[in-house]
Amino acid sequence: MSKTLRRALAAVMLLLAGTLAAAGPAQAASTTPALINIRTGLNPGFDRIVLDLSAGNVPGTLSYQLVDELTSDPSGEIVWLTGEYFINVSAFALVAHDANGNPTYTGPQKFRTRNLANVMAVAVTGDFEAATTIGIGVRSRTAVNVFTLTSPNRVVIDVAH
């Protein structure tokens, strides 16, 4: 390689290094979806609660527990909700606010579901550290199935009658 070519290559490398340093560290695009809507529906054999999500990866970890009472995350305060029994659903890598802390879900934080057979009420009980929790008041303890669907992204909670 000639001396002139080496100098030209070195100059280009210095120019690129300066451009990259001026740009600062690379920012990863946010792929954490946000809760934007909650829908409910009566189906043969089960009640369905759908958490509509913004674009991004669907939550990878979903869990639910049958609990004696619902608590707010992170305060731990009791959430009063209509129901004989309660289901606490957690979706990790799901938020209910934008980067500025503004809510992305602007619907009611708690509502009755008079048109469903088993589900009596639904509440957003937490939005803390990229985890959103949903509380569900039910008439009877039955099977629960929690899963995700895509196109569009959503979390589905089926509660048997």
Secondary structure by P-SEA (a helix, b strand, c coil): ccaaaaaaaaaaaaaaaaaaaaaccccccccbbbbcbbbbbbcccbbbbbbbbccccccccccccccccccccccccbbbbbccbbbbbbbcccccccccccccccccccccccccccccccccccccccbbbbbbbbccccbbbbbcccccbbbbbbbcc
